[in-house]
Amino acid sequence: MTKKLIDRLYGLPFVLILLLVLAKYLNLFPIPTWLFGLILVWGAIAVVVEAVRQREKA
């Protein structure tokens, strides 16, 4: 069974958010605010899509 793109990318926003927050608070390198916004929006979309899929299965 092949995975769709959203299935493969579902965990990626969570990992990116954790890495960016860690890098920002440890001052490893400067991270622009728009990048945080982009990752948060991507994560929110992934969560909503997954919630809709779970609701359709039930």
mmCIF file of the N, C-alpha and C atoms, coordinates in Angstrom:
data_MODEL
# 
_entry.id   MODEL 
# 
loop_
_atom_site.group_PDB 
_atom_site.id 
_atom_site.type_symbol 
_atom_site.label_atom_id 
_atom_site.label_alt_id 
_atom_site.label_comp_id 
_atom_site.label_asym_id 
_atom_site.label_entity_id 
_atom_site.label_seq_id 
_atom_site.pdbx_PDB_ins_code 
_atom_site.Cartn_x 
_atom_site.Cartn_y 
_atom_site.Cartn_z 
_atom_site.occupancy 
_atom_site.B_iso_or_equiv 
_atom_site.pdbx_formal_charge 
_atom_site.auth_seq_id 
_atom_site.auth_comp_id 
_atom_site.auth_asym_id 
_atom_site.auth_atom_id 
_atom_site.pdbx_PDB_model_num 
ATOM 1   N N  . MET A 1 1  ? 0.841   -1.172 0.000  1.00 0.00 ? 1  MET A N  1 
ATOM 2   C CA . MET A 1 1  ? 0.000   0.000  0.000  1.00 0.00 ? 1  MET A CA 1 
ATOM 3   C C  . MET A 1 1  ? 0.893   1.244  0.000  1.00 0.00 ? 1  MET A C  1 
ATOM 4   N N  . THR A 1 2  ? 0.716   2.092  -0.967 1.00 0.00 ? 2  THR A N  1 
ATOM 5   C CA . THR A 1 2  ? 1.560   3.274  -1.054 1.00 0.00 ? 2  THR A CA 1 
ATOM 6   C C  . THR A 1 2  ? 0.993   4.380  -0.174 1.00 0.00 ? 2  THR A C  1 
ATOM 7   N N  . LYS A 1 3  ? 1.896   5.179  0.367  1.00 0.00 ? 3  LYS A N  1 
ATOM 8   C CA . LYS A 1 3  ? 1.479   6.306  1.198  1.00 0.00 ? 3  LYS A CA 1 
ATOM 9   C C  . LYS A 1 3  ? 1.312   7.537  0.328  1.00 0.00 ? 3  LYS A C  1 
ATOM 10  N N  . LYS A 1 4  ? 0.294   8.318  0.651  1.00 0.00 ? 4  LYS A N  1 
ATOM 11  C CA . LYS A 1 4  ? 0.111   9.574  -0.052 1.00 0.00 ? 4  LYS A CA 1 
ATOM 12  C C  . LYS A 1 4  ? 1.074   10.604 0.519  1.00 0.00 ? 4  LYS A C  1 
ATOM 13  N N  . LEU A 1 5  ? 1.252   11.689 -0.184 1.00 0.00 ? 5  LEU A N  1 
ATOM 14  C CA . LEU A 1 5  ? 2.198   12.721 0.213  1.00 0.00 ? 5  LEU A CA 1 
ATOM 15  C C  . LEU A 1 5  ? 1.902   13.261 1.609  1.00 0.00 ? 5  LEU A C  1 
ATOM 16  N N  . ILE A 1 6  ? 0.639   13.524 1.912  1.00 0.00 ? 6  ILE A N  1 
ATOM 17  C CA . ILE A 1 6  ? 0.297   14.089 3.219  1.00 0.00 ? 6  ILE A CA 1 
ATOM 18  C C  . ILE A 1 6  ? 0.599   13.090 4.328  1.00 0.00 ? 6  ILE A C  1 
ATOM 19  N N  . ASP A 1 7  ? 0.488   11.794 4.062  1.00 0.00 ? 7  ASP A N  1 
ATOM 20  C CA . ASP A 1 7  ? 0.822   10.786 5.068  1.00 0.00 ? 7  ASP A CA 1 
ATOM 21  C C  . ASP A 1 7  ? 2.308   10.809 5.381  1.00 0.00 ? 7  ASP A C  1 
ATOM 22  N N  . ARG A 1 8  ? 3.109   10.996 4.384  1.00 0.00 ? 8  ARG A N  1 
ATOM 23  C CA . ARG A 1 8  ? 4.558   11.038 4.590  1.00 0.00 ? 8  ARG A CA 1 
ATOM 24  C C  . ARG A 1 8  ? 4.999   12.327 5.265  1.00 0.00 ? 8  ARG A C  1 
ATOM 25  N N  . LEU A 1 9  ? 4.305   13.419 5.027  1.00 0.00 ? 9  LEU A N  1 
ATOM 26  C CA . LEU A 1 9  ? 4.703   14.716 5.565  1.00 0.00 ? 9  LEU A CA 1 
ATOM 27  C C  . LEU A 1 9  ? 4.026   15.058 6.882  1.00 0.00 ? 9  LEU A C  1 
ATOM 28  N N  . TYR A 1 10 ? 3.163   14.197 7.389  1.00 0.00 ? 10 TYR A N  1 
ATOM 29  C CA . TYR A 1 10 ? 2.383   14.524 8.582  1.00 0.00 ? 10 TYR A CA 1 
ATOM 30  C C  . TYR A 1 10 ? 3.275   14.758 9.797  1.00 0.00 ? 10 TYR A C  1 
ATOM 31  N N  . GLY A 1 11 ? 4.291   13.939 10.013 1.00 0.00 ? 11 GLY A N  1 
ATOM 32  C CA . GLY A 1 11 ? 5.170   14.099 11.158 1.00 0.00 ? 11 GLY A CA 1 
ATOM 33  C C  . GLY A 1 11 ? 6.255   15.140 10.962 1.00 0.00 ? 11 GLY A C  1 
ATOM 34  N N  . LEU A 1 12 ? 6.497   15.539 9.739  1.00 0.00 ? 12 LEU A N  1 
ATOM 35  C CA . LEU A 1 12 ? 7.567   16.478 9.435  1.00 0.00 ? 12 LEU A CA 1 
ATOM 36  C C  . LEU A 1 12 ? 7.378   17.860 10.062 1.00 0.00 ? 12 LEU A C  1 
ATOM 37  N N  . PRO A 1 13 ? 6.191   18.459 10.041 1.00 0.00 ? 13 PRO A N  1 
ATOM 38  C CA . PRO A 1 13 ? 6.040   19.769 10.681 1.00 0.00 ? 13 PRO A CA 1 
ATOM 39  C C  . PRO A 1 13 ? 6.377   19.733 12.172 1.00 0.00 ? 13 PRO A C  1 
ATOM 40  N N  . PHE A 1 14 ? 5.990   18.670 12.847 1.00 0.00 ? 14 PHE A N  1 
ATOM 41  C CA . PHE A 1 14 ? 6.281   18.551 14.275 1.00 0.00 ? 14 PHE A CA 1 
ATOM 42  C C  . PHE A 1 14 ? 7.789   18.532 14.513 1.00 0.00 ? 14 PHE A C  1 
ATOM 43  N N  . VAL A 1 15 ? 8.496   17.780 13.718 1.00 0.00 ? 15 VAL A N  1 
ATOM 44  C CA . VAL A 1 15 ? 9.948   17.689 13.858 1.00 0.00 ? 15 VAL A CA 1 
ATOM 45  C C  . VAL A 1 15 ? 10.600  19.032 13.535 1.00 0.00 ? 15 VAL A C  1 
ATOM 46  N N  . LEU A 1 16 ? 10.152  19.686 12.476 1.00 0.00 ? 16 LEU A N  1 
ATOM 47  C CA . LEU A 1 16 ? 10.720  20.985 12.112 1.00 0.00 ? 16 LEU A CA 1 
ATOM 48  C C  . LEU A 1 16 ? 10.453  22.046 13.171 1.00 0.00 ? 16 LEU A C  1 
ATOM 49  N N  . ILE A 1 17 ? 9.263   22.041 13.753 1.00 0.00 ? 17 ILE A N  1 
ATOM 50  C CA . ILE A 1 17 ? 8.947   23.002 14.805 1.00 0.00 ? 17 ILE A CA 1 
ATOM 51  C C  . ILE A 1 17 ? 9.865   22.787 15.997 1.00 0.00 ? 17 ILE A C  1 
ATOM 52  N N  . LEU A 1 18 ? 10.049  21.538 16.393 1.00 0.00 ? 18 LEU A N  1 
ATOM 53  C CA . LEU A 1 18 ? 10.934  21.258 17.524 1.00 0.00 ? 18 LEU A CA 1 
ATOM 54  C C  . LEU A 1 18 ? 12.374  21.703 17.240 1.00 0.00 ? 18 LEU A C  1 
ATOM 55  N N  . LEU A 1 19 ? 12.862  21.405 16.047 1.00 0.00 ? 19 LEU A N  1 
ATOM 56  C CA . LEU A 1 19 ? 14.228  21.794 15.704 1.00 0.00 ? 19 LEU A CA 1 
ATOM 57  C C  . LEU A 1 19 ? 14.400  23.313 15.636 1.00 0.00 ? 19 LEU A C  1 
ATOM 58  N N  . LEU A 1 20 ? 13.421  24.007 15.063 1.00 0.00 ? 20 LEU A N  1 
ATOM 59  C CA . LEU A 1 20 ? 13.514  25.462 14.968 1.00 0.00 ? 20 LEU A CA 1 
ATOM 60  C C  . LEU A 1 20 ? 13.438  26.129 16.336 1.00 0.00 ? 20 LEU A C  1 
ATOM 61  N N  . VAL A 1 21 ? 12.570  25.641 17.204 1.00 0.00 ? 21 VAL A N  1 
ATOM 62  C CA . VAL A 1 21 ? 12.469  26.211 18.549 1.00 0.00 ? 21 VAL A CA 1 
ATOM 63  C C  . VAL A 1 21 ? 13.765  25.962 19.317 1.00 0.00 ? 21 VAL A C  1 
ATOM 64  N N  . LEU A 1 22 ? 14.287  24.764 19.210 1.00 0.00 ? 22 LEU A N  1 
ATOM 65  C CA . LEU A 1 22 ? 15.546  24.443 19.873 1.00 0.00 ? 22 LEU A CA 1 
ATOM 66  C C  . LEU A 1 22 ? 16.678  25.331 19.354 1.00 0.00 ? 22 LEU A C  1 
ATOM 67  N N  . ALA A 1 23 ? 16.764  25.502 18.056 1.00 0.00 ? 23 ALA A N  1 
ATOM 68  C CA . ALA A 1 23 ? 17.818  26.333 17.466 1.00 0.00 ? 23 ALA A CA 1 
ATOM 69  C C  . ALA A 1 23 ? 17.657  27.799 17.868 1.00 0.00 ? 23 ALA A C  1 
ATOM 70  N N  . LYS A 1 24 ? 16.413  28.268 17.935 1.00 0.00 ? 24 LYS A N  1 
ATOM 71  C CA . LYS A 1 24 ? 16.183  29.674 18.292 1.00 0.00 ? 24 LYS A CA 1 
ATOM 72  C C  . LYS A 1 24 ? 16.577  29.945 19.741 1.00 0.00 ? 24 LYS A C  1 
ATOM 73  N N  . TYR A 1 25 ? 16.170  29.088 20.651 1.00 0.00 ? 25 TYR A N  1 
ATOM 74  C CA . TYR A 1 25 ? 16.430  29.357 22.058 1.00 0.00 ? 25 TYR A CA 1 
ATOM 75  C C  . TYR A 1 25 ? 17.851  29.019 22.489 1.00 0.00 ? 25 TYR A C  1 
ATOM 76  N N  . LEU A 1 26 ? 18.542  28.226 21.711 1.00 0.00 ? 26 LEU A N  1 
ATOM 77  C CA . LEU A 1 26 ? 19.951  27.979 21.989 1.00 0.00 ? 26 LEU A CA 1 
ATOM 78  C C  . LEU A 1 26 ? 20.845  28.933 21.194 1.00 0.00 ? 26 LEU A C  1 
ATOM 79  N N  . ASN A 1 27 ? 20.225  29.811 20.416 1.00 0.00 ? 27 ASN A N  1 
ATOM 80  C CA . ASN A 1 27 ? 20.936  30.789 19.580 1.00 0.00 ? 27 ASN A CA 1 
ATOM 81  C C  . ASN A 1 27 ? 21.972  30.130 18.680 1.00 0.00 ? 27 ASN A C  1 
ATOM 82  N N  . LEU A 1 28 ? 21.593  29.029 18.053 1.00 0.00 ? 28 LEU A N  1 
ATOM 83  C CA . LEU A 1 28 ? 22.503  28.348 17.141 1.00 0.00 ? 28 LEU A CA 1 
ATOM 84  C C  . LEU A 1 28 ? 22.671  29.128 15.842 1.00 0.00 ? 28 LEU A C  1 
ATOM 85  N N  . PHE A 1 29 ? 21.568  29.661 15.346 1.00 0.00 ? 29 PHE A N  1 
ATOM 86  C CA . PHE A 1 29 ? 21.605  30.512 14.158 1.00 0.00 ? 29 PHE A CA 1 
ATOM 87  C C  . PHE A 1 29 ? 20.322  31.332 14.131 1.00 0.00 ? 29 PHE A C  1 
ATOM 88  N N  . PRO A 1 30 ? 20.344  32.495 13.480 1.00 0.00 ? 30 PRO A N  1 
ATOM 89  C CA . PRO A 1 30 ? 19.144  33.341 13.443 1.00 0.00 ? 30 PRO A CA 1 
ATOM 90  C C  . PRO A 1 30 ? 18.055  32.707 12.575 1.00 0.00 ? 30 PRO A C  1 
ATOM 91  N N  . ILE A 1 31 ? 16.847  32.727 13.104 1.00 0.00 ? 31 ILE A N  1 
ATOM 92  C CA . ILE A 1 31 ? 15.708  32.158 12.385 1.00 0.00 ? 31 ILE A CA 1 
ATOM 93  C C  . ILE A 1 31 ? 14.676  33.266 12.189 1.00 0.00 ? 31 ILE A C  1 
ATOM 94  N N  . PRO A 1 32 ? 14.318  33.561 10.941 1.00 0.00 ? 32 PRO A N  1 
ATOM 95  C CA . PRO A 1 32 ? 13.332  34.618 10.685 1.00 0.00 ? 32 PRO A CA 1 
ATOM 96  C C  . PRO A 1 32 ? 11.936  34.216 11.167 1.00 0.00 ? 32 PRO A C  1 
ATOM 97  N N  . THR A 1 33 ? 11.168  35.213 11.532 1.00 0.00 ? 33 THR A N  1 
ATOM 98  C CA . THR A 1 33 ? 9.818   34.989 12.037 1.00 0.00 ? 33 THR A CA 1 
ATOM 99  C C  . THR A 1 33 ? 8.921   34.362 10.971 1.00 0.00 ? 33 THR A C  1 
ATOM 100 N N  . TRP A 1 34 ? 9.098   34.746 9.715  1.00 0.00 ? 34 TRP A N  1 
ATOM 101 C CA . TRP A 1 34 ? 8.244   34.209 8.662  1.00 0.00 ? 34 TRP A CA 1 
ATOM 102 C C  . TRP A 1 34 ? 8.434   32.702 8.516  1.00 0.00 ? 34 TRP A C  1 
ATOM 103 N N  . LEU A 1 35 ? 9.625   32.209 8.821  1.00 0.00 ? 35 LEU A N  1 
ATOM 104 C CA . LEU A 1 35 ? 9.866   30.767 8.747  1.00 0.00 ? 35 LEU A CA 1 
ATOM 105 C C  . LEU A 1 35 ? 9.073   30.028 9.823  1.00 0.00 ? 35 LEU A C  1 
ATOM 106 N N  . PHE A 1 36 ? 9.038   30.595 11.036 1.00 0.00 ? 36 PHE A N  1 
ATOM 107 C CA . PHE A 1 36 ? 8.206   30.012 12.089 1.00 0.00 ? 36 PHE A CA 1 
ATOM 108 C C  . PHE A 1 36 ? 6.742   29.992 11.657 1.00 0.00 ? 36 PHE A C  1 
ATOM 109 N N  . GLY A 1 37 ? 6.289   31.091 11.093 1.00 0.00 ? 37 GLY A N  1 
ATOM 110 C CA . GLY A 1 37 ? 4.900   31.174 10.643 1.00 0.00 ? 37 GLY A CA 1 
ATOM 111 C C  . GLY A 1 37 ? 4.584   30.141 9.583  1.00 0.00 ? 37 GLY A C  1 
ATOM 112 N N  . LEU A 1 38 ? 5.478   29.982 8.637  1.00 0.00 ? 38 LEU A N  1 
ATOM 113 C CA . LEU A 1 38 ? 5.275   29.016 7.567  1.00 0.00 ? 38 LEU A CA 1 
ATOM 114 C C  . LEU A 1 38 ? 5.187   27.586 8.113  1.00 0.00 ? 38 LEU A C  1 
ATOM 115 N N  . ILE A 1 39 ? 6.083   27.234 9.015  1.00 0.00 ? 39 ILE A N  1 
ATOM 116 C CA . ILE A 1 39 ? 6.079   25.897 9.597  1.00 0.00 ? 39 ILE A CA 1 
ATOM 117 C C  . ILE A 1 39 ? 4.831   25.680 10.448 1.00 0.00 ? 39 ILE A C  1 
ATOM 118 N N  . LEU A 1 40 ? 4.408   26.690 11.201 1.00 0.00 ? 40 LEU A N  1 
ATOM 119 C CA . LEU A 1 40 ? 3.198   26.547 12.017 1.00 0.00 ? 40 LEU A CA 1 
ATOM 120 C C  . LEU A 1 40 ? 1.949   26.365 11.155 1.00 0.00 ? 40 LEU A C  1 
ATOM 121 N N  . VAL A 1 41 ? 1.862   27.110 10.072 1.00 0.00 ? 41 VAL A N  1 
ATOM 122 C CA . VAL A 1 41 ? 0.717   26.961 9.165  1.00 0.00 ? 41 VAL A CA 1 
ATOM 123 C C  . VAL A 1 41 ? 0.723   25.571 8.533  1.00 0.00 ? 41 VAL A C  1 
ATOM 124 N N  . TRP A 1 42 ? 1.888   25.116 8.112  1.00 0.00 ? 42 TRP A N  1 
ATOM 125 C CA . TRP A 1 42 ? 2.017   23.788 7.520  1.00 0.00 ? 42 TRP A CA 1 
ATOM 126 C C  . TRP A 1 42 ? 1.582   22.713 8.527  1.00 0.00 ? 42 TRP A C  1 
ATOM 127 N N  . GLY A 1 43 ? 2.005   22.848 9.748  1.00 0.00 ? 43 GLY A N  1 
ATOM 128 C CA . GLY A 1 43 ? 1.626   21.900 10.789 1.00 0.00 ? 43 GLY A CA 1 
ATOM 129 C C  . GLY A 1 43 ? 0.131   21.925 11.054 1.00 0.00 ? 43 GLY A C  1 
ATOM 130 N N  . ALA A 1 44 ? -0.459  23.115 11.084 1.00 0.00 ? 44 ALA A N  1 
ATOM 131 C CA . ALA A 1 44 ? -1.894  23.229 11.320 1.00 0.00 ? 44 ALA A CA 1 
ATOM 132 C C  . ALA A 1 44 ? -2.690  22.577 10.193 1.00 0.00 ? 44 ALA A C  1 
ATOM 133 N N  . ILE A 1 45 ? -2.271  22.774 8.967  1.00 0.00 ? 45 ILE A N  1 
ATOM 134 C CA . ILE A 1 45 ? -2.952  22.160 7.827  1.00 0.00 ? 45 ILE A CA 1 
ATOM 135 C C  . ILE A 1 45 ? -2.852  20.639 7.906  1.00 0.00 ? 45 ILE A C  1 
ATOM 136 N N  . ALA A 1 46 ? -1.692  20.129 8.269  1.00 0.00 ? 46 ALA A N  1 
ATOM 137 C CA . ALA A 1 46 ? -1.514  18.680 8.378  1.00 0.00 ? 46 ALA A CA 1 
ATOM 138 C C  . ALA A 1 46 ? -2.420  18.094 9.456  1.00 0.00 ? 46 ALA A C  1 
ATOM 139 N N  . VAL A 1 47 ? -2.548  18.780 10.581 1.00 0.00 ? 47 VAL A N  1 
ATOM 140 C CA . VAL A 1 47 ? -3.401  18.299 11.668 1.00 0.00 ? 47 VAL A CA 1 
ATOM 141 C C  . VAL A 1 47 ? -4.872  18.306 11.243 1.00 0.00 ? 47 VAL A C  1 
ATOM 142 N N  . VAL A 1 48 ? -5.307  19.364 10.579 1.00 0.00 ? 48 VAL A N  1 
ATOM 143 C CA . VAL A 1 48 ? -6.700  19.449 10.139 1.00 0.00 ? 48 VAL A CA 1 
ATOM 144 C C  . VAL A 1 48 ? -7.006  18.367 9.105  1.00 0.00 ? 48 VAL A C  1 
ATOM 145 N N  . VAL A 1 49 ? -6.113  18.159 8.159  1.00 0.00 ? 49 VAL A N  1 
ATOM 146 C CA . VAL A 1 49 ? -6.329  17.121 7.143  1.00 0.00 ? 49 VAL A CA 1 
ATOM 147 C C  . VAL A 1 49 ? -6.421  15.747 7.793  1.00 0.00 ? 49 VAL A C  1 
ATOM 148 N N  . GLU A 1 50 ? -5.562  15.471 8.750  1.00 0.00 ? 50 GLU A N  1 
ATOM 149 C CA . GLU A 1 50 ? -5.596  14.180 9.436  1.00 0.00 ? 50 GLU A CA 1 
ATOM 150 C C  . GLU A 1 50 ? -6.885  14.016 10.238 1.00 0.00 ? 50 GLU A C  1 
ATOM 151 N N  . ALA A 1 51 ? -7.352  15.090 10.871 1.00 0.00 ? 51 ALA A N  1 
ATOM 152 C CA . ALA A 1 51 ? -8.600  15.034 11.640 1.00 0.00 ? 51 ALA A CA 1 
ATOM 153 C C  . ALA A 1 51 ? -9.788  14.748 10.724 1.00 0.00 ? 51 ALA A C  1 
ATOM 154 N N  . VAL A 1 52 ? -9.809  15.375 9.568  1.00 0.00 ? 52 VAL A N  1 
ATOM 155 C CA . VAL A 1 52 ? -10.894 15.137 8.611  1.00 0.00 ? 52 VAL A CA 1 
ATOM 156 C C  . VAL A 1 52 ? -10.859 13.692 8.124  1.00 0.00 ? 52 VAL A C  1 
ATOM 157 N N  . ARG A 1 53 ? -9.680  13.160 7.870  1.00 0.00 ? 53 ARG A N  1 
ATOM 158 C CA . ARG A 1 53 ? -9.565  11.769 7.432  1.00 0.00 ? 53 ARG A CA 1 
ATOM 159 C C  . ARG A 1 53 ? -10.057 10.804 8.507  1.00 0.00 ? 53 ARG A C  1 
ATOM 160 N N  . GLN A 1 54 ? -9.686  11.062 9.764  1.00 0.00 ? 54 GLN A N  1 
ATOM 161 C CA . GLN A 1 54 ? -10.120 10.178 10.851 1.00 0.00 ? 54 GLN A CA 1 
ATOM 162 C C  . GLN A 1 54 ? -11.638 10.244 11.013 1.00 0.00 ? 54 GLN A C  1 
ATOM 163 N N  . ARG A 1 55 ? -12.204 11.409 10.819 1.00 0.00 ? 55 ARG A N  1 
ATOM 164 C CA . ARG A 1 55 ? -13.656 11.554 10.944 1.00 0.00 ? 55 ARG A CA 1 
ATOM 165 C C  . ARG A 1 55 ? -14.377 10.809 9.817  1.00 0.00 ? 55 ARG A C  1 
ATOM 166 N N  . GLU A 1 56 ? -13.809 10.845 8.619  1.00 0.00 ? 56 GLU A N  1 
ATOM 167 C CA . GLU A 1 56 ? -14.434 10.153 7.494  1.00 0.00 ? 56 GLU A CA 1 
ATOM 168 C C  . GLU A 1 56 ? -14.373 8.645  7.668  1.00 0.00 ? 56 GLU A C  1 
ATOM 169 N N  . LYS A 1 57 ? -13.331 8.136  8.317  1.00 0.00 ? 57 LYS A N  1 
ATOM 170 C CA . LYS A 1 57 ? -13.205 6.701  8.536  1.00 0.00 ? 57 LYS A CA 1 
ATOM 171 C C  . LYS A 1 57 ? -14.226 6.199  9.547  1.00 0.00 ? 57 LYS A C  1 
ATOM 172 N N  . ALA A 1 58 ? -14.594 7.039  10.510 1.00 0.00 ? 58 ALA A N  1 
ATOM 173 C CA . ALA A 1 58 ? -15.513 6.617  11.581 1.00 0.00 ? 58 ALA A CA 1 
ATOM 174 C C  . ALA A 1 58 ? -16.947 6.587  11.122 1.00 0.00 ? 58 ALA A C  1 
# 
